Amino acid sequence: NLTEKISQAKSEGQPGDIMAQLYNEVGLAKYMQVKFKEALKDYDTGLTYCGTIAALHYNRATILYRMGDFEEALIGFQTAVKLDPTNEEFSLAQKSCMDCLHSKT
């Protein structure tokens, strides 16, 4: 159970990057259950532990994109691309988000 893993990791004083990865896993599980607001909270918590994990920014931005918040999503996609510029999935998502923003104007 991921919640138990987080509790155990906290009690063990695991480093921030480990905690962030655990919150990313929990967020993904909630995303798959279409519990977007709960997943966002997990991603936000993960980012407080370690803000340099590109996947956290990407996953958070993906939810914002799905919820129609393209401006906020773009910021997350841009951060993910900056942190991991070789990841094609991140770059494609950023482009798609920019296209959505341009089509709204």
N, C-alpha and C positions, 0 to 999 in steps of 0.2 A: 504494500500500500504506500503510495507516494506521500501521503500526509504523515504517516509514521516515519518515513525516511527523512522528511524535513525536520520533524521533532527530534529525531535521533541526531541528525547532523547539527542542529542548533545546540543540543546538549553537549555534543563533542567539541563544539567550537570550531567547526569546519571553516575553512577560508571562504571569502566572499564569492570567488568564482565557482566553487562547488555549490554553495547555496543558490547562486543565480541559476546554475544549470538545473538544479532540482525544481526551482520555481518555474523554469521554462518547461520542464516535463509536465508539471501539474497544469500549467496553462494550456499546453498542447492537448492534454486529455480533456480539459473543459471545452476547448475549441472544437474538438471532435464531437462533443455532445451538444454543440451549438449554444453553449453557455458563455456568450461573448463577454458580457460585463464581468463575470467572475474571472474569466481568463485574463482580461485586461488587468484586473487587480493583481493577479499572480505575476504577470509580466512586469508590472510597475514595481512590485516588491522585489522581484529578481534584479531589476535595474538598480535598485537602491544598494544591493550587495555588490554588483559589478556592472558598470555601465558600458563596458567595452566588448560585450558579447554580441556580435552582429546578429545572430539568430534571434536573440531576445527582441531587438529592435525590429527585425523583419516580421516576426510573428505578431508583435503588438500592432505594427503597421497594417498587416494583413487583416486583422480584425477591424481596425478603424476603416479600412478600405471597404470591407464587406458591409459596414454599417453606414457607408456613404460619406464619411468624414475624410474626404480626399486631401484636404489641405494638411490636416494633422498626420494622415497616413504618409504623405509625401515626405514629411520631415523624418519619419521613422525609416522609410525606404532609403532616403539619402544618407542617413547615418549608417545603416547596414552596409550600403555600397562603399561608403568611406572606410568602414572598418574591414571590409572584405571585398576589395574591388575586383577580384577574379571570379566571384560567384555570379554566374549568369542568371540564375533565378532571381537574385536580388536586383540585378540591373534591369531585367525584363519587367519586374513588378514596378520599379521606379518609373520606367517609360510608360507603362500602362496607366499608372496613376497620373502622370503628367498629361497624358492624352485625355483622360477623363476631365481633368481640371480645365484644359484648353477647350474642350467641347462644351463646357458649361458657360463659357464667356461669349 
